[in-house]
Amino acid sequence: MIVEQIWTANDYRNFNYLIACPETGEAMAIDPLDHEKCLARAKDKGWTITQVLNTHEHGDHIGGNKQVVAATGAKLLAHANAKDKIPGIDVGLGAGDVVKVGKTVELESLDTPGHTMSHVCLLSHTDQPALFCGDTLFNAGAGNCKGGGHPVELYATFTGQLDKLPDETLIYPGHDYIANNLEFTLDREPDNARAKTLLGELEGQDLDQAFVTTLALEKEVNTFFRLHSPSVVEKLREAYPDLPADPSAQEVFVKLRELRNSW
């Protein structure tokens, strides 16, 4: 499996992706908002885009569908429940469905509600798994729930699915928000030395060669995985004095997401 991460350099800070089979040159485009860059990169690599996958229905993820499909004849894949939200879906995906690209690439569909209620992530069946996670999981952060989602559902996705993936899983999100997210982590957990070090290491990074985290690293620096950290809970109580003495992980997650909305 070959992964091509495409930095759009737009105001939304989107990442688009091409996933290619090295044997056949067939490729899947994930959320190809910048259709010109995606089509040009595929041409440069000698790949043929045969499928387009939308992780969810928001305009900054489906905005390039029409142009890519028109140029390539690719089939459009998305969550089965997004059929009334994304025009032209050819294949509706559910949990556990396997998407094949060429002869060698297999990607498993994960039903990951929270950012929206019809969101899929793709998990590669490779020696080192890779997760293409749209706006569910960001590097050092979590998606908001203001565009048709719900924080309790996002919590369930994080703890019931993402947290159980192999630690070596590579994380490929739909946007670059890592610097702001690390700053939020440090605001919530000022003694997180790993987050502080990483923030310094990433200063001025070239986003055409963006740093790729693993799930193990996310568990160190992503506040939304650190729900049992005494520092996180103590700091959260400053903002929410009525927080129970021993809050549940769900309570911590929901309050963190609420704070992040206005931070």
N, C-alpha and C positions, 0 to 999 in steps of 0.2 A: 504494500500500500504506500502510495506517495501522497503526502499532504502538502498542499500549496496554500499558505495563508496569505491573503491579499488585504493589505491595508488601504482603505479607501481614502483616508485623509479628509473625510468630510466632517461637518459640524457634529454629527452624531457619533463619530469615532468608531464606525462600523469596521468589523473584520468580515470579509467574505472568504469562502474556502472552495478549493477544488480538491477532490479526492480521486486519484487515478489508479488504475490497474497497470502495473508496469509491463505486463505481457501483451495486453491488447490495446493500450492507449485510450480505453474508454474512461470517462470521467463523470463524476457527479459534482454539480455546483450547489453549494449550500448557501442559502439566503443571498443570492447574487445581485444585491442592490446596485452595485457599480457594474452594470452589465458590460460596459466597454472594457473595463480592466479585466473582468473575468473572461470574456471572449478573446481578448488579445493575449492573455496569459496562456490560455488553452492552445491558441494557434502557435505561439512561440514554443510551447512544449511538444507540439505535434499530437495533442490529445483531441479526442472527440467527445464533447459533452452530450451524453445520452440521457441524463436524468438531472432534474432540479429538485432540491429538497428545501422546503420551508420549515423551519423549526416552529414558527407560529405566525399569526396573521397580521402583525403590525406592519404598517406601510414601509418602514425602513428595512424590512426583511423580504417583503414580496415585491418591492417596487421595480425590480429588474426582471421579473418573471417573463413578462410578455416579450421583451426584446430577446432574451436568451432562447426562449422556446421558438420564436419566429426564425432565429438565425440557425438553430440546430435541429429542430424537431424533437427536442427532448421531452420526456414524460415528466409530469409534475407530481411530486409526492408531498404529502403533509398529513397531519393528524386527521383521522377519519371524521372527527367532529368539527373540523374547520371547513367543511364543504360549502357552508353558506357564508363563509367569511373570506375565503381565498378563491378567486375565480379560476376555473379550468383545471381543478385537481383531477388527475388520472388515477392515482392510487392513494387510498386512505389507509393510514397506518395506525396500528394499535400496539399495545405492549407486547413485546416478544417477537414481533414481525422481523424477519431478516431481509435486508436489502442487499442485493449483490451488484457489484460494479465490475464489469469484465469477468475474468475467470478467477481472480485471486482475492478480491476484496469482499468481505462480509461485514455488514454493519447492523447491529441490533437496535431496534426502535424501543426507546423507553418512554412510557407515558408519564410526563413530568409536569403536572399542573402546579400553578402558583402564580407565575408571572401572568399567564393567561390560563384558561381552563382547557385549552386545546393546544398544548405545547408538547413537542417531542424533542428528546435528545437522542443522539446516535452514539452507540458504543461499538468500537471496532473489535472484531475478533482477531486480534493480533497478539504476538508474544508480549509486547508492551501495549496494553489497551490505550485507546485515545477516546476522549469524550468530546463530542461536538455539541455544545450545551446551549447555544442560542442565548437567550436572556434569562435562563434559570440560574445558572452559576456563572459569576464573573471571577476573574482573577482577583482574589482577596475580597470578594463581595457576593451579593445576591441580588437578583432582579427585583424591581419594584412590583407592586401588585395593583397599581392604579389604573391599568388599562384593561380591566376585565378579569383580574385574578383575585387571589385571596391569600393573606399571609399564613393562615393555618394550613392551607393546602401546600404552600411553599415549604413550610416547616416539615410537613409529612414527606415531601419529596426529598428534602435534604437528609432527614434522619432515617427514612425508610428505604431510600434507594442510593443516593449519592454517597452517603457515609459508609456504605457497605461495599463500594467498589474497591478494587485493589489499590493500595497506596501508590503504586508506580504509575497509575493512570495519568496520561497527559491531558491537560485541560485546555480546550480551544473554545473560547467564548465568542459571543457575537459582537462585543465591543471592547475597546481598550479603556478601562476605567481604573487600572491597577494603582496608579499613584494616589488618586483621591480615596480609593478604597483602603489603601494602607494607612493613609492619614486618619481615616475614620477608625480603623482598628486601634491606632495609637491614641486617639481621643477616648476610646472606650476601654483600652487596656494599656495604659502608659508604660507599663513595665514589660511590654512584649519586645524583647531585644531582637528577635528574628525579624519582626516586621520593620523595626527601625533600621536594621542593617540592610534589608532588602530595598527599602525605599531609597536609601543612599546609593545602592548599587545600580538602581534603575534610572537615576537622574540623567536626562539627556539621551535616553536610549533611542536607537533607530528602529522605528516601528515597522519598517519594511523587513526587519529581522527581529521581530518582537520576541521577548523572553517568554518561554512556555513553562508554566508551573506544572507540578504534579499534585495529585490529591494529598499526598503526604505533606507537601509544603503548604497547601491550602489549610490543612488542619492546624498548622502552626501559626498562620498569619491571617486567616479569614475569620473574623469575629463570629460569623454565622455558623461556624463549626465549633466555636469555643464557648458553648453554652453552659458548661460546668466550671469555667474558670472563676475562682474566687474574686479575682480583680475585676472581671467583666461584671459580675453580679453586684459587687460593692459599688462600682461606678454607676451602674444602672439605677441603684437605689437612690443616688443623688438626684436623678431626674424624676424618679417615681418613688417617693417616700412611702407610699402605701404598698410597695412590692412585698409579698409574703416573706417571712423569715427564710424559708427554704423554697424559693420559686421553682416551678417545673421548667424543664428545658423549653417547652412550648411557650410558656409565659415570657421567658427571656428572649426567645427568638422574635416573637411578635412585637415586644417592646423595642428591641433593637431595630427591627424593620421600620417601626413607627418613627424612631429617632432619625434613621437614615433618610427618611422622606423629606425632612426639613433641614438636614445638616448641610 
